[in-house]
Amino acid sequence: MSETRSAKNYFAHGGNELVVGGKLTFLPGAAVEGADGLFDLPTAGSGTVLPFLADSTATTVAQLREDYNRLLGALRAAGLMEAGDP
């Protein structure tokens, strides 16, 4: 027989997991412990900026491959992608 629940929020796994199926509201002064960096979002002007890459004007697959590889190179140089196979 399948379990049924009438509440959207409930504890599972012996109380070790809180399942939230509804809206979670934090009131002023609320604190969340153990979530350092969880809610940190990048702001405009912060972080890595990639160099300008012109729009592709490729008319062949070979040219498109060159443009794609140039994009991959820019991502690697900016540290947004691993430099080699992991």
N, C-alpha and C positions, 0 to 999 in steps of 0.2 A: 504494500500500500504506500503511495507517495505521501510525503509530508506536505501539509498545508500550513500556511502562516497567514495570520490576519494583520500582523503589524509589518510595516515596511522596514522598520529598524529592529534588529534583534541580535542577541549574542549567539554565536555558534562555536563549535569545537570546544565544548566545555567551558565557555566563557572567555576563551583566549582570542576570539575574533569578534569585532563589532561590525555587523553588516548594516550599511546605511542605504536604504532604498528610496529615501525621500530627500528633502532639502536639508542641508547642514548649515546652520547659521551660527556665526561667531559674534557674540555681543562685545561691545567695548570693554576692554580690560581682560578679555579671555586670553588664556595662554595655552599653547600646544607644546608639550614637552617632547623632545626627541625628534623634532621635525626641522632641524636646522637646515636651511637652504631649500626646503621643500616648496616654499611659496615664492622663492626669489625668481623673478622674471627679468630677462634682459630689457634694458631701457634703450631708447633710441640714442645712437651715438656711442654706446658702450659695446665692448666686445671687438671682435675681429671684423675688419672691413676688407672685402676682396677687391683686388684691382679691377679697373674697368676692363670689360671684355666687350668688344663690338659684337653686334648681332651677326649671326651667321649669314653669309651670303652663298653658302655652299650650293652647288648645283649637281654635285656628284656624291656618291656614297663615300668615296675616298676623301673628298674635301670635308664632308660632314664628320668623318672619323677624326680628322685633324683638329677641327673645331672642338669636338667632344674631348679629345685628349688634352687640349689646351685648357678647357674648363676643369678637367680632373687635376691637372697640374696646379692650377690656381687654388683649388680646394686643398690640395696637399700642402702647398707652400704656406697657406694661411693657418695650417694646423687643424683644419676641419675634417681631415681624412687621414688615415694612417698612410705613411710614406711607402710601405711595402706590404707584402702578404703577411698576415699575422702568424 
